[in-house]
Structure formats: C-alpha cells, structure tokens
Amino acid sequence: MHFEEFLKYTPKIQNAELPATNAHVKMAPSNRMDLIKAIDFTKVVPKRAAVMMLFYPKASQTHLALILRTSYNGVHSSQIAFPGGKVEEEDADLSHTALRETHEEIGIHPNHIKLVRPFTEVYIPPSNFMVYPFLGYSEKELDFVLQEEEVAGLVEFPFTDFMNDNIIVNTVMKTSYAGSIEVPGFQVNEHFVWGATAMMLSELKDTLKLVL
C-alpha cells in the first residue's frame, strides 16, 4: 500500500473498536490462554513494558518495523519483536516508554513519530511482563541506528506482506511452558514470529481489516 493511502486510514484506526482477546487467541499456543486465565493477578504483579508498532514509508510503500533480538541467556533470546522495553521511573507514561525505547533501540527520535493509539496489552507468563503496544507512524523515510547490545537486526516488513493471510502458519516447537506444542505465527521471510509479538500483530491486522 502506498504510504499516503495508509495515512488516510489513521483516523479510522484511532476510532476503531479493538478486537483484543478475540485477535490475540488466534496467535496463542493452545495452552497459553488457559495458563493466563489461571493466574491470580491480585497475587502476581507483572512488570510493565511498552512497545512501538511503527509504520513508515520506504520507496513510498508502507512498512512496519520489527527487530531481531540478540542472542542471550533469556526467554526472549533471538526472537522477532517490536522495538520497546520495560518502564523506567523517569517515564511519564506508557507511551513515553514506547517512544524512549524505540529511540534507544532503533535510533528513531520521538519527534519523528506520531502516535495513533494504544492497543490491547498482552501478558507474557515466562518473564512476568505485561506489555502495552502503541501504534505510531513516521511520515518520512527512516535511517535506523541499531543498539547493538540488544538488537541484532532490523526486519522491514512490507504492509502488503503483512496483510497476506498466507504468511500465517503453524509449526511444532518447544516453549518455556510446553515440551513440544503446535504454535501459530507469522512467517516473515526466514523468520517465524510467534508468542506475544504474533498476538499483537494479530490484533493490529484484524483492526486494519476493519477499516480498510
């Protein structure tokens, strides 16, 4: 989709009713939703994080920015994600967290991002994080500067590929809460995007389908 065409839909996105859990469940491993339902959030206090779902033009076509996390000793090692991270004390609010972390991780200054709206939060049981996604866009082509300690690469995801249902696939894999389980996700080139990021992508995609 041409980026100028995409911009015409942002007011509709801003006012759309979010599909929330109905979209999340499409990309959730079969036992994940049952696991979350069993959690007593009056006793389990999640840490908070925020991420940016950032659209931008590249050769006049709409793209979405994803990152490849570096390899480390942790549950999210080498996974595809949105730029973002945990809330810090100096953050005024969750949107500030998403903007600050996007600047730190991929070098895009908050002044270059226009926020559209927050999307539905997603809980990540293995790391006990509640993650709050925000949709934003840049009107100009971007020069990315990656934070090498945390970001191994950038995945520039074309809008037309994102909206193609053929990239939704299932694969059997080992997760932190199941030895071997069939997991739905998005096949983005050589990358399989699953878990919380896939759940956020699912809500974003379903919302876009409502307004396009």
Secondary structure as the mmCIF struct_conf table of DSSP 4:
data_model
#
loop_
_struct_conf.conf_type_id
_struct_conf.id
_struct_conf.beg_label_comp_id
_struct_conf.beg_label_asym_id
_struct_conf.beg_label_seq_id
_struct_conf.end_label_comp_id
_struct_conf.end_label_asym_id
_struct_conf.end_label_seq_id
STRN STRN1 HIS A 2 HIS A 2
HELX_RH_AL_P HELX_RH_AL_P1 PHE A 3 LYS A 8
TURN_TY1_P TURN_TY1_P1 TYR A 9 TYR A 9
HELX_RH_AL_P HELX_RH_AL_P2 THR A 10 ASN A 15
BEND BEND1 ALA A 16 ALA A 16
HELX_LH_PP_P HELX_LH_PP_P1 GLU A 17 LEU A 18
TURN_TY1_P TURN_TY1_P2 ALA A 20 ALA A 20
HELX_RH_AL_P HELX_RH_AL_P3 THR A 21 HIS A 24
HELX_RH_3T_P HELX_RH_3T_P1 VAL A 25 MET A 27
BEND BEND2 ALA A 28 ALA A 28
TURN_TY1_P TURN_TY1_P3 SER A 30 ASN A 31
HELX_RH_AL_P HELX_RH_AL_P4 ARG A 32 LYS A 37
TURN_TY1_P TURN_TY1_P4 ALA A 38 ALA A 38
TURN_TY1_P TURN_TY1_P5 PHE A 41 LYS A 43
STRN STRN2 LYS A 47 LYS A 58
TURN_TY1_P TURN_TY1_P6 ALA A 59 SER A 60
STRN STRN3 GLN A 61 ARG A 69
HELX_LH_PP_P HELX_LH_PP_P2 THR A 70 SER A 71
BEND BEND3 ASN A 73 GLY A 74
TURN_TY1_P TURN_TY1_P7 VAL A 75 SER A 78
STRN STRN4 ILE A 80 ALA A 81
BEND BEND4 PRO A 83 PRO A 83
STRN STRN5 GLY A 84 LYS A 86
TURN_TY1_P TURN_TY1_P8 GLU A 89 GLU A 90
BEND BEND5 ALA A 92 ASP A 93
HELX_RH_AL_P HELX_RH_AL_P5 LEU A 94 ILE A 106
HELX_RH_3T_P HELX_RH_3T_P2 PRO A 110 HIS A 112
STRN STRN6 LYS A 114 PRO A 118
STRN STRN7 VAL A 122 ILE A 124
TURN_TY1_P TURN_TY1_P9 PRO A 125 ASN A 128
STRN STRN8 PHE A 129 TYR A 137
BEND BEND6 GLU A 139 LYS A 140
TURN_TY1_P TURN_TY1_P10 GLU A 148 GLU A 150
STRN STRN9 VAL A 151 PRO A 158
HELX_RH_AL_P HELX_RH_AL_P6 PHE A 159 PHE A 162
TURN_TY1_P TURN_TY1_P11 MET A 163 MET A 163
HELX_RH_3T_P HELX_RH_3T_P3 ASP A 165 ILE A 167
STRN STRN10 ILE A 168 THR A 175
TURN_TY1_P TURN_TY1_P12 SER A 176 TYR A 177
STRN STRN11 ALA A 178 VAL A 188
TURN_TY1_P TURN_TY1_P13 ASN A 189 GLU A 190
STRN STRN12 HIS A 191 VAL A 193
HELX_RH_AL_P HELX_RH_AL_P7 GLY A 195 VAL A 211
#
